[in-house]
Amino acid sequence: MLTSMFASSTATSLDPLTLEPLPPETRQRLLRFPLGSQDSALLPLEQIAEILRLNVAEILPVPEMPSCVLGICNWRGEMLWLIDLNHLVGNPPVSWASGASPVAMVVQVNNQSVGLVVQQVNDIELHDLQQLQPAAIGLFPPRLLPFILGALPGDNGTVLDVTAITRSPIWKVHQRGVS
């Protein structure tokens, strides 16, 4: 599991100058990835189960689904729905023509696994999510707004809401077909 690779130590850290315990770490690990052609977004690393490099030949398209639903693939013996995150929020779809294949960030909410497909993932960063500011109307494209958890101050990025993405109306279509 990806998050286990970045687990922090539980030992208490001491300030070397005063030998006082350091305050507890309030920052969380976030994964930055490109969203659209010039922007980027962040997801809490603790909500990402795995990152997969995709092969277009292993994706089974599903008829009568919105265009942002790429299809399904096998993930750990289970069916994994793949969503083009760029296309979902109103940007051009991810490109399969470039040298590197897109990746899927596998997120899990309420025992539902979804692969959020992006062109690549960039870095893991530490940010204090207590400083998140609400997404202001007019600052973000209207199709992106429902999926924003908040914006970090100082233009440090937009944090997306995994639960809002997995509860998007596109899933109402597939849930009727599966039931």
C-alpha positions as CSV (number, residue, x, y, z in Angstrom):
1,M,0.0,0.0,0.0
2,L,1.3,3.4,-1.0
3,T,0.6,5.1,2.3
4,S,2.6,2.6,4.3
5,M,5.7,3.6,2.3
6,F,5.4,7.1,3.8
7,A,4.3,6.2,7.3
8,S,5.9,8.4,9.9
9,S,7.6,7.3,13.1
10,T,5.6,7.3,16.3
11,A,8.6,8.2,18.5
12,T,8.5,11.6,20.2
13,S,10.8,14.1,18.6
14,L,12.8,16.4,20.8
15,D,14.0,19.9,19.9
16,P,17.8,19.5,19.9
17,L,18.3,23.0,21.4
18,T,15.9,22.8,24.4
19,L,15.3,19.1,24.7
20,E,11.6,19.9,24.9
21,P,9.1,17.8,22.9
22,L,8.3,19.3,19.6
23,P,4.6,20.1,19.0
24,P,2.7,17.3,17.3
25,E,2.8,17.4,13.5
26,T,-0.4,18.9,12.2
27,R,0.5,18.8,8.5
28,Q,-0.8,16.0,6.3
29,R,0.8,14.4,3.3
30,L,-0.9,15.4,0.0
31,L,-0.2,14.1,-3.5
32,R,0.1,16.8,-6.2
33,F,-0.8,16.0,-9.8
34,P,-1.6,18.0,-12.9
35,L,-5.2,18.9,-13.5
36,G,-5.8,20.4,-16.9
37,S,-3.1,21.9,-18.9
38,Q,-1.7,24.5,-16.5
39,D,-3.2,23.8,-13.0
40,S,-2.5,21.2,-10.4
41,A,-4.5,19.7,-7.6
42,L,-3.9,17.7,-4.4
43,L,-5.4,14.7,-2.8
44,P,-4.8,13.5,0.8
45,L,-2.3,10.6,0.5
46,E,-4.1,8.7,3.2
47,Q,-7.1,8.3,0.9
48,I,-5.0,6.8,-2.0
49,A,-4.7,3.0,-1.8
50,E,-2.4,2.6,-4.8
51,I,-1.2,4.3,-7.9
52,L,-1.3,2.2,-11.1
53,R,0.3,2.8,-14.5
54,L,-2.5,2.1,-17.0
55,N,-2.3,0.2,-20.3
56,V,-5.2,1.1,-22.7
57,A,-5.5,-2.5,-23.8
58,E,-6.4,-3.6,-20.3
59,I,-9.4,-1.1,-20.0
60,L,-12.8,-2.5,-20.9
61,P,-15.1,0.3,-22.1
62,V,-18.6,0.3,-20.7
63,P,-21.4,1.3,-23.1
64,E,-23.8,4.1,-22.3
65,M,-21.6,5.7,-19.7
66,P,-20.6,9.4,-19.6
67,S,-17.5,10.2,-21.6
68,C,-15.4,10.8,-18.4
69,V,-15.8,7.1,-17.5
70,L,-13.0,5.4,-19.3
71,G,-14.3,1.9,-18.4
72,I,-13.3,-0.8,-16.0
73,C,-10.1,-2.8,-15.4
74,N,-9.0,-5.6,-13.1
75,W,-7.5,-4.4,-9.8
76,R,-6.6,-7.0,-7.2
77,G,-9.2,-9.4,-8.7
78,E,-11.9,-6.8,-8.5
79,M,-13.6,-4.5,-11.0
80,L,-12.2,-1.0,-10.8
81,W,-14.1,1.9,-12.4
82,L,-11.7,4.4,-14.1
83,I,-12.7,8.1,-14.3
84,D,-10.8,10.6,-16.3
85,L,-10.5,13.3,-13.6
86,N,-9.5,16.0,-16.1
87,H,-12.6,15.3,-18.3
88,L,-14.9,15.0,-15.2
89,V,-14.1,18.6,-14.1
90,G,-14.4,20.1,-17.6
91,N,-10.8,19.9,-18.9
92,P,-9.6,18.1,-22.1
93,P,-9.3,14.3,-21.4
94,V,-5.9,12.8,-20.5
95,S,-3.7,12.0,-23.5
96,W,-2.8,8.4,-24.4
97,A,-0.6,9.6,-27.3
98,S,2.4,10.8,-25.3
99,G,5.3,8.5,-24.4
100,A,4.1,7.9,-20.8
101,S,0.7,6.2,-20.1
102,P,-1.7,7.9,-17.7
103,V,-1.9,6.7,-14.1
104,A,-4.9,5.9,-11.9
105,M,-4.9,7.0,-8.3
106,V,-7.0,4.3,-6.6
107,V,-9.2,5.8,-3.9
108,Q,-11.6,4.0,-1.6
109,V,-14.7,5.5,0.0
110,N,-17.3,3.3,1.7
111,N,-15.9,0.1,0.3
112,Q,-16.1,1.5,-3.2
113,S,-12.8,1.7,-5.2
114,V,-12.5,4.2,-8.0
115,G,-9.5,4.9,-10.2
116,L,-9.0,8.6,-10.8
117,V,-7.0,8.8,-14.0
118,V,-4.5,11.7,-14.5
119,Q,-1.6,12.2,-16.8
120,Q,1.0,11.8,-14.0
121,V,1.6,12.3,-10.4
122,N,4.2,14.8,-9.2
123,D,5.2,15.1,-5.6
124,I,4.2,14.4,-2.0
125,E,3.9,17.6,0.0
126,L,3.1,18.4,3.6
127,H,0.3,20.9,4.2
128,D,-1.8,22.0,7.2
129,L,-5.4,21.2,6.1
130,Q,-6.7,23.3,9.0
131,Q,-5.7,26.3,7.0
132,L,-8.0,25.3,4.0
133,Q,-10.1,28.1,2.7
134,P,-13.5,27.5,1.2
135,A,-13.6,27.5,-2.6
136,A,-14.9,30.8,-3.8
137,I,-17.4,31.0,-6.6
138,G,-15.7,32.7,-9.6
139,L,-12.2,31.6,-8.8
140,F,-12.7,28.0,-10.0
141,P,-14.4,26.6,-13.1
142,P,-18.1,25.7,-12.3
143,R,-17.6,22.0,-13.1
144,L,-14.7,21.8,-10.7
145,L,-16.4,23.6,-7.8
146,P,-18.4,20.6,-6.4
147,F,-15.2,18.5,-6.1
148,I,-13.1,21.0,-4.1
149,L,-12.5,20.4,-0.4
150,G,-10.7,23.8,-0.1
151,A,-7.9,26.0,-1.3
152,L,-4.5,26.3,0.5
153,P,-3.5,29.8,1.3
154,G,-0.7,31.5,-0.7
155,D,-1.6,29.8,-4.0
156,N,-0.3,26.5,-2.7
157,G,-3.0,24.5,-4.4
158,T,-6.5,23.1,-4.5
159,V,-7.4,20.1,-2.4
160,L,-10.0,17.8,-4.0
161,D,-12.7,16.0,-2.0
162,V,-12.5,12.3,-2.8
163,T,-16.0,11.6,-1.3
164,A,-17.6,14.3,-3.5
165,I,-15.9,12.8,-6.6
166,T,-17.1,9.2,-5.8
167,R,-20.6,10.5,-5.1
168,S,-20.8,12.4,-8.4
169,P,-24.1,12.0,-10.3
170,I,-22.2,9.8,-12.9
171,W,-22.2,7.0,-10.3
172,K,-26.0,7.1,-10.1
173,V,-26.0,5.8,-13.7
174,H,-23.7,2.9,-13.0
175,Q,-25.4,2.0,-9.6
176,R,-28.7,1.4,-11.3
177,G,-27.1,-0.8,-13.9
178,V,-25.3,-2.9,-11.3
179,S,-28.2,-3.3,-8.8
